[in-house]
Amino acid sequence: MHVSEQAETGADPVPDLPGLARRATLRDVARRAGVSTAAASKVLRGAYGVSPGMRERVQEAMTALSYRPNTSARGMRGKTFTVGVVISDVQNQFYDQVLSGLTPVFGAADHKVLIAPAGTTMESELAAVEGMVDHRMDGLVLVTPLVPRAELERIAAILPVVVVARGGAAEGYDTITTDDEAGSALIVDHLVGLGHRDIAHITLGWSGDDPTLPFRARARGYEAAMRRHGLEDRIDIVTTAWSHQGGFDAAEVFLSRPGLPTAVHAGADVAALGLLSDFWARGIDVPGVVSVAGYDNSPIGMLAPISLTTVEQGAGELGMRAADLLLERMAGRTEPRSVLLAPTLVPRSTTAAPRA
């Protein structure tokens, strides 16, 4: 049974405050809303037992006064109300899509998001994570981390962690990813259905052999699908980087050979775009001579002049659900969760039947 709003407030409504030259405080919000400071604090914290009418008045007062919580003061009480997001490549639009999914969820929960670019080495990634820990984040979202799982478990023993776009069950943290093996199989099936047999794959050059790493899963999906179609003798994997430069480098490898493959399944859109740039600069017809497919369904690949065939892995949904998982963990959930989403093929104009 809820207590009455009058009993909750402990104060009579007061007239609106004039415009403030200083930063509004929680007391200012309480005065404008006609409630006690304690009641306004309950609304801010999302505490139980606040009536809808009170919550609405306090939120209207916060908006009118442009109130922003004092994060440092809140942190002194044990929480900073900030979460860290560690990404490896700021130029890869996949990460933008993940961020667009998670930031509104954290914003609605009154948590700030701090982003750390981790670079492409394990050392730089660990340095980014340690920096987040040192700044007392309430939790971490790690997007496609390369560090070993034992290191992830160590980090998760310090603060709540959710790993995005890298699957596998874990003991101390949550994971959410798309079925990368199935995604690669969708591309191979599509290309074989068009009549291709010489299908190459671009993977990431990295020494880690953990099967949960996304580039390992996509390569496994490619190889398994090629074998399923009786093309095991045509398996062709080029190891480079998932970047524009990596796509250029892969193009140089293909062009150095006596003949080109009729189709290329790039492990990521960003590599496919670099490959396309090199082919187009050399006057190689895509898809007339070589069909090209990516992976990620990045916004730039959707543009009509590019129209890249790719796999949609739901990056925005990955981010949104990762944020939900982390909020649950920060609220006290300890049992691990592992979420696997289904990918979908997005055929466009960079793939077609091979020329006779």
N, C-alpha and C positions, 0 to 999 in steps of 0.2 A: 504494500500500500504506500503510495507516494504522499509525502507531506505536502501541504498546500504551498503555492508559490509565495504567498505572503510570508509564511514561516521560513521558506527556503531563503528568501532574499535578505531578511533582517534589516530592510531599509525601505523607506518610501521613495517613490519615483522623484527624481529631481530634474530641473530644467536642463536642456542640452547645454553642453559646454561651448563657449565660443571657440573659434579656431585657435589651435595651440601652436605656439612658435617652437616648442620643444617636442621631443619624442613622447608620444602618448604612453602612459603606464597602465598597468592592469587596474589600478585604482580609478584612473580616468574612465576606463571602459565600464567599470562597475557603476560609477556615478551616472554616466550617460544612460546605461541600461536600467538604472534604478534597482540594482541588486547589491548585495554585499561583495566585498573583494573575494571572500572565500567561495561564494557561489560562482562568480566569474571565473575563478581558477578551476572549479569543477568542470565548467563548460570547456575551458581551454584544454583540460586534460582528458576530455571525453569520459569523465567519471560517471558511474551509475547513479541513477536517482535524480537526474535533472529533467524537468518537464520540458516538453517541446516549446512551450511559450517562452520559457526563460532562455533556452538555447537560442531561439530566434532573436530575442532582444539583444543578447550579448553579442551574437555574431553580427547583427546590424550595427551595433556600437563599434565593434572592432573595425568593420569596413568604413564607417563614417570617420573614424579617427585615424585611419591608416595604421592601426596598431600592429606592431610586430613584436612577438615574444622575445625577451632578452635571453638568447641562447646560452650565453656564458653563465648567467645566474641560474638558469635551469640546470646546466651541467653541474653546478656545485651541489645540487641535490641528488646527483648520481647518474643523470642522463644528459646527453648533449643534444638530443633530438636531431641528430644528423646521421646520415648513412653515407658510406663511401661506395663508389662504383669504380672498379678498375677495368680498363679496356686496353687492348694492345695496339690498335691502329686507328688513329683519329681520322684518317683519310678513307677508311672503309665504311661505306654507308650502312652496312649491316649494324654497326654499333649505334649509329644515329637512330635507326629504327628501334633498337632495343631500348635506348634511352627515352624515346618518345612514348614507349609503352609504360615504363616504370615511373617516370617523374610525376605524372598526374596522380598516381596512386599514393606516392609518398607525400606529395603536396596536400592531398586531401586528409592525410593522417597527421598533418602539421610537422612533417620532417623535412629538413633541408637535404639536398643531394650535393655531394662533392665528388667531382670526377677526377680520376688520376690516369693519365696516359702511361701505360706500363712499358712501352717499347716492345722489342722483339726478342729479348734475351731473358733467360730465367733470372739472371741477376737484377736486371732492371725491373722485372715484374715483382720480385720479392721486395725490392727497395720501395716500390710504390705501395705494396701492402703494408710494410712496416711503417711507412709514413702515415697511413690511415690509422693504424693501431695506435701510434704515438699521439695522434690528434684526437684520440678517444671517441672514435665513431661508435655509435650504438650497434652497428651491424655493417656487413660488407656484402656487396654483390660483385662476384668475379665473373667476367664475361670471357669465355674461351681461355681460361688460364692454362699455361703450359707446365706449371710446376707439378712435381709428383704428387700423387694422392696422399702420401704420408705427410707431406708438407701442408696440404690442404687441411688434413685432420688436425695438425698442430695449430694452424691458424684458427680453426673452428673451436678449439679448446679455449681460446682467449675471448672470442666474441662470436655472435651468430653470423653464419655464412650461408649464402646461397650461390651455387655455381650454375652459370647459364651457358647453354650450347656446348656442354660436355656432360655426357650421361654417366650411367653406372651408379649402383647403390653405394652409399657411404654410411659411415657410423655416426659422424658428428655434424654433418651438414646436409643441406638439401641440394638436389640437382634438378634442372629442367632443361630439356633439349628436344630437338626434333630427331626422328629416326633417320639418321644420315645414310645408313646402309640402304634403306628403302628409297631414299631420295636419289641416290646415285643409280639405283636399279631403274627408277622411272626414266632417267635420261637415256640409259643404254637401251632400254626397251623401246623408247621413242625413236632413237636413231636406227636401231635394227629394223623397226617397223617401216621406216622410210627406205630401207634397202642398204644401209651402211654395214660394212664388215670391218673395215680398217678404222677403228675408233680408238683414239688415244686419250689419255687422262693426265691432267696436270695436278700434281699433289704438292704438299708443302715439304720443304727440306728441313727436317728437324730430327734430332737423334733420339728423341723420346719414343719408346715403344709401347707406352700405355695404350691398350686397346680403346679406352674411352675418349682419347683425343679425337676431335672431329675429323681431321684429315685422314687419320687411320681408318675411321669408320667409313668415310666416303670412298677411300681406295678399296676397302674390302667389298663394299657394295658394287663398285665397278667391276672388280675381278670376278665376283660371284655371278654377276649378270652375264658377263662375257662367256664364262664357262657354261652357264645354263643355255646359252644360245649356240653352243658348240664352237665358240671363237677363242678358246684358250690359247691357241697358237698366235692369235692376233693381239694379245694383251700388250699394251704399250704405255708405260707410265714414265712421264717426264717429271723429275724432281726439281722444283725451283721455289718460288715464294708466292704467297697469296697477296700480290700487290700488282700495281701497274707495271713496275719494272719486272716482276716475276713473269707477267704475261709477255712482255717484250722478249725476255730471255728464252721463254718456251718457244716463241715464234722462231727465234734464231736457231734453236735446236732442230725444229722441224725443217727449216729451210736449208740446213746444212746436209740433209739427207738426200738420197737420189730421188725420192718421191714423197709427196705430202700424204698424210692420212686423209681420208675423205671426211672425217668428222673428229672434233675434239670436245671432250667433256672436261671443262675447266672446273677445278674444285671450288672456286668462288667467283662471283661476278667480277670482282675487282681484277682478278687475273684474266678472265675472259675479255674484259674491256681493253687491257693492255695488249693481249693477243690480237684482237680485232684492229686496234690502232696500227699495229705493225703490218698486218696483212693488207689493210686498206691503203696504207702509205706506199706499199709495193705494188698496188694494183691487182691484188689477188681477190678474186670474186668470192664473196661470202653471201649466200651459201652455195653458189654455183660450183666452185672448186672445193671449198672446205665448209662444212657446217660447223657452227660453234654453239655450245651450250654452256651456261654458267651455273651458279648455285647461290641463291639468296633473295632473288627478285628485288634488287636494289632499285631505287627510284630512277637513277640515270639510265638503267637498262630498259626502263619502260618507255623512254622517249622514242617517238616515231622514227627518227633517223637511225636509231640503233636497233630497237625492237628485239631485244635479246631473249632467246629461249632460255628458260631457267627453271629453278625449283623454288617454290614458295615455302619457306619454313616458319612463317608466322613470327617474324622478329618482334613485332609490336606485342603480340600475345605473350611471347617468351618474357619480355620485359615486364608486362603487367602482372603476370602470374608469379614471376620471381619476386616482385615487390610484395605481393600478398603473402608469399611464403616467408619472406624475411620479417614482415610485420608480425606474423604468427610466432616466429621463433623469438623475436624480441619481447613478445608478450608472455613467453614462458614455455611454448611447446618445445619438447626435446626429442621426440621420436623423429627419425629421419624420413624424408619423403623424396621419392624419385619419380618425376613426371616426364612422360614421353609423348610428344605430339606427332601427328601424322603429316608428312609433307605432301605437296601437290605439284604436279607438273604444269608449267605455264609455257606452252609452245608459242613461239613467235616467228619472225621472219629470218632469223639467222640460221635456221635449220630447214633443210628440204631434201628431197631425194637426190642421191648422187647422180652426176651425169654419166651417161652410158659411155 
